[in-house]
Amino acid sequence: MSANVRQVADGTYLVHGGNTNWVILTDGDAATLVDTGYPGDRRALLDSLAAVGSSPEAVAAVLITHAHNDHLGSAEYLRAAHGTPVLLHEAEVPHARRDFLQQVSVGTVLRNAWRPGVLPWMAHVLRTGGTEQHPVTAPAAFPADGALDLPGRPVPVHTPGHTDGHCVYHLPDAGVVISGDALVSGHAISRIEGPQLLPDLFHHDRPGAIASLDVIAGLEGDVLLPGHGPVHRGPVQDAAGLARERAF
């Protein structure tokens, strides 16, 4: 599967993989990788690094928004094969190890199979290894508060709800918010386009996910890079407000 790599700001790339996105932040050939797609997206992931002039060996760290299978897919591969640190919010570290799982169950998905788009999405999940578990053996919490000393200087911001340790990553100088699944612009089973929460069945704590939209609204930026859907341009505050309106 090929990936669609789009430069959205200096040294900032949004990559559309198989129904999910990841982000590459570059400084020369060094890179920060935010999320890694499904397990079956690995070839596309490696190709996307090459497309921006980087390589697996040059990835300084993998940052994970949250430890669902469609974002964690190749994190352990990069850690084991290249020694790449895998960093998350401290509340998400045990989730990445699979000490527990805060992810929609197969049973819940099957009970929603009548919804438009669910069956094709389920088929894609199975094809790309979305039901496999690839725990990270040695995930680590962020070493300090504030901007990380990595390409792009991303600032983790805790946005619980989708999972307990979900984080978005703010790039203040570039006016970019990497929003993971806390705020998306589309999904294979959503019938609307533009800023929105994911469908309810995907959230571990829906009221928490709604509350975290206020956190995102407080971040300065005009480029939103979601975990699902296309890049969204316009004030991040407005995008978060629209998603909140649509949640009710």
C-alpha positions as CSV (number, residue, x, y, z in Angstrom):
1,M,0.0,0.0,0.0
2,S,1.4,3.4,-1.0
3,A,1.1,6.4,1.2
4,N,0.1,10.0,0.2
5,V,2.7,12.4,1.6
6,R,1.8,16.0,1.8
7,Q,3.9,18.9,3.0
8,V,1.8,21.2,5.1
9,A,4.4,23.5,6.6
10,D,8.2,23.8,6.7
11,G,9.5,20.4,7.7
12,T,6.0,19.1,8.5
13,Y,4.4,16.3,6.5
14,L,0.9,14.7,6.8
15,V,0.9,11.1,5.5
16,H,-2.4,9.4,4.6
17,G,-1.9,5.7,5.0
18,G,-4.6,3.0,5.1
19,N,-7.6,4.9,6.6
20,T,-5.3,6.5,9.2
21,N,-2.6,9.2,9.2
22,W,0.8,9.8,10.6
23,V,3.0,12.9,10.7
24,I,6.7,13.4,9.9
25,L,8.6,16.4,11.3
26,T,12.1,16.9,9.8
27,D,15.3,18.7,10.6
28,G,17.7,17.9,7.8
29,D,17.5,14.1,7.5
30,A,16.6,13.7,11.2
31,A,12.9,13.1,11.9
32,T,10.3,12.8,14.5
33,L,7.5,10.4,13.6
34,V,4.1,11.0,15.2
35,D,2.1,7.7,15.1
36,T,2.8,4.8,12.7
37,G,-0.4,3.6,11.2
38,Y,-1.7,0.0,11.1
39,P,0.8,-2.9,11.2
40,G,0.0,-3.4,7.5
41,D,1.0,0.1,6.7
42,R,4.7,-0.6,7.4
43,R,5.9,-0.5,3.8
44,A,4.0,2.8,3.3
45,L,5.5,4.1,6.5
46,L,9.1,3.4,5.4
47,D,8.4,4.7,1.9
48,S,7.1,8.0,3.4
49,L,10.3,8.5,5.4
50,A,12.3,8.0,2.2
51,A,10.0,10.5,0.4
52,V,10.9,13.3,2.8
53,G,14.6,12.5,2.7
54,S,14.8,10.6,5.9
55,S,15.1,6.9,7.0
56,P,14.2,4.6,9.9
57,E,17.7,5.0,11.2
58,A,17.3,8.8,11.3
59,V,14.1,8.8,13.3
60,A,15.0,10.5,16.7
61,A,11.8,9.3,18.4
62,V,8.3,7.9,17.7
63,L,5.7,9.9,19.5
64,I,2.3,8.2,19.9
65,T,-0.9,10.1,20.3
66,H,-2.6,7.0,21.7
67,A,-1.9,3.3,21.7
68,H,-4.6,2.0,19.4
69,N,-3.6,-0.6,16.8
70,D,-4.0,1.8,13.9
71,H,-1.5,4.3,15.4
72,L,0.9,2.0,17.2
73,G,1.3,-0.4,14.3
74,S,5.1,-0.2,13.7
75,A,6.3,1.5,16.9
76,E,7.7,-1.7,18.4
77,Y,9.3,-2.7,15.0
78,L,11.2,0.6,15.0
79,R,12.2,0.3,18.6
80,A,13.4,-3.3,18.2
81,A,15.1,-2.9,14.8
82,H,16.6,0.6,15.2
83,G,16.5,1.4,18.9
84,T,14.1,4.2,18.3
85,P,12.6,5.6,21.6
86,V,8.8,5.4,21.7
87,L,7.4,8.2,23.8
88,L,3.8,8.7,25.1
89,H,2.0,10.4,28.0
90,E,2.6,8.6,31.3
91,A,-1.0,7.4,31.4
92,E,-0.7,5.8,28.0
93,V,2.6,3.9,28.7
94,P,0.9,0.9,30.2
95,H,-1.7,0.9,27.4
96,A,1.2,0.7,24.8
97,R,2.6,-2.3,26.8
98,R,-0.9,-3.8,26.6
99,D,-1.2,-4.0,30.3
100,F,-4.8,-3.2,29.4
101,L,-6.7,-2.3,26.2
102,Q,-9.0,0.7,25.8
103,Q,-10.1,0.0,22.3
104,V,-13.5,-0.8,20.7
105,S,-14.2,-4.5,20.9
106,V,-15.0,-6.8,18.0
107,G,-18.4,-7.4,19.5
108,T,-19.2,-3.7,19.6
109,V,-18.2,-3.3,16.0
110,L,-20.3,-6.3,15.0
111,R,-23.3,-4.8,16.8
112,N,-22.8,-1.7,14.7
113,A,-22.3,-3.5,11.4
114,W,-25.7,-2.2,10.1
115,R,-24.2,1.4,10.0
116,P,-23.2,2.7,6.6
117,G,-19.5,2.2,5.9
118,V,-18.8,-0.2,8.9
119,L,-18.5,-3.5,6.9
120,P,-16.0,-2.0,4.3
121,W,-14.1,-0.4,7.2
122,M,-14.0,-3.8,9.1
123,A,-12.6,-5.5,5.9
124,H,-9.8,-2.9,5.7
125,V,-9.0,-3.3,9.4
126,L,-8.6,-7.1,8.9
127,R,-6.5,-6.6,5.8
128,T,-4.1,-4.2,7.5
129,G,-3.6,-6.2,10.7
130,G,-5.8,-4.0,12.8
131,T,-6.9,-6.8,15.1
132,E,-3.3,-7.8,15.8
133,Q,-1.6,-6.7,19.0
134,H,1.9,-5.3,18.7
135,P,2.7,-4.1,22.2
136,V,5.7,-1.8,22.7
137,T,8.2,-3.6,25.0
138,A,9.8,-0.5,26.5
139,P,7.6,2.6,26.0
140,A,8.6,5.7,27.9
141,A,6.9,8.8,29.2
142,F,7.9,12.2,28.0
143,P,11.2,13.2,29.7
144,A,10.0,16.7,30.8
145,D,7.2,19.2,30.4
146,G,7.1,21.5,27.5
147,A,8.6,21.2,24.1
148,L,10.5,18.0,23.3
149,D,14.1,18.2,22.2
150,L,13.3,16.6,18.9
151,P,12.9,17.7,15.2
152,G,9.9,20.0,15.1
153,R,10.0,20.8,18.8
154,P,6.6,19.3,19.4
155,V,4.8,20.1,22.7
156,P,2.7,17.3,24.1
157,V,-0.8,18.3,25.4
158,H,-2.8,15.8,27.4
159,T,-6.3,15.4,25.9
160,P,-7.9,12.4,27.6
161,G,-11.1,10.8,26.6
162,H,-10.5,8.8,23.4
163,T,-8.1,7.0,25.7
164,D,-6.9,8.0,29.2
165,G,-3.4,9.1,28.0
166,H,-4.3,10.6,24.6
167,C,-2.0,13.5,23.6
168,V,-2.1,16.0,20.9
169,Y,1.1,17.6,19.8
170,H,1.4,21.4,19.3
171,L,3.9,23.1,17.0
172,P,3.5,26.7,18.2
173,D,6.0,28.2,15.8
174,A,4.4,26.6,12.8
175,G,0.8,27.1,14.0
176,V,0.1,23.3,13.7
177,V,-1.8,21.0,16.0
178,I,-1.4,17.2,15.5
179,S,-4.7,16.1,16.9
180,G,-4.6,12.3,16.7
181,D,-8.1,11.0,17.4
182,A,-9.1,13.7,19.8
183,L,-10.3,15.8,16.8
184,V,-10.6,14.4,13.3
185,S,-11.8,15.7,9.9
186,G,-13.3,12.5,8.7
187,H,-13.5,8.7,9.1
188,A,-14.6,5.7,7.0
189,I,-17.8,5.2,8.9
190,S,-18.6,8.9,9.4
191,R,-21.2,10.5,7.2
192,I,-20.0,14.0,7.7
193,E,-16.9,15.9,6.6
194,G,-14.8,18.4,8.5
195,P,-13.9,18.8,12.2
196,Q,-15.7,16.2,14.4
197,L,-15.3,13.7,17.1
198,L,-15.0,10.1,16.0
199,P,-18.2,8.1,16.2
200,D,-19.1,7.3,19.8
201,L,-18.2,3.6,19.8
202,F,-14.5,4.5,19.4
203,H,-14.2,6.5,22.6
204,H,-13.2,5.1,26.0
205,D,-14.7,8.1,27.7
206,R,-16.9,10.2,25.5
207,P,-17.6,13.0,28.0
208,G,-13.8,13.3,28.5
209,A,-13.3,13.5,24.8
210,I,-15.8,16.3,24.6
211,A,-14.1,18.1,27.4
212,S,-10.7,17.8,25.7
213,L,-12.0,19.8,22.8
214,D,-11.8,22.8,25.1
215,V,-8.1,22.1,25.7
216,I,-7.5,21.9,21.9
217,A,-9.5,25.1,21.4
218,G,-6.9,26.9,23.6
219,L,-4.0,26.0,21.3
220,E,-2.9,28.7,18.8
221,G,-2.8,27.4,15.3
222,D,-4.4,27.4,11.9
223,V,-3.4,23.9,10.6
224,L,-5.0,20.8,12.0
225,L,-3.4,17.4,11.3
226,P,-5.8,14.7,12.4
227,G,-5.4,11.0,12.9
228,H,-8.2,10.4,10.3
229,G,-9.3,12.6,7.4
230,P,-7.6,15.4,5.4
231,V,-5.6,18.4,6.7
232,H,-7.9,21.1,8.0
233,R,-6.9,24.7,7.6
234,G,-8.5,27.5,9.6
235,P,-8.4,28.5,13.3
236,V,-8.0,25.4,15.5
237,Q,-10.3,27.1,18.0
238,D,-13.1,27.2,15.4
239,A,-12.5,23.5,14.4
240,A,-12.7,22.4,18.0
241,G,-15.9,24.5,18.5
242,L,-17.5,22.9,15.5
243,A,-16.7,19.4,16.6
244,R,-18.2,20.2,20.0
245,E,-21.4,21.5,18.4
246,R,-21.6,18.3,16.3
247,A,-21.2,16.1,19.3
248,F,-24.6,17.1,20.6
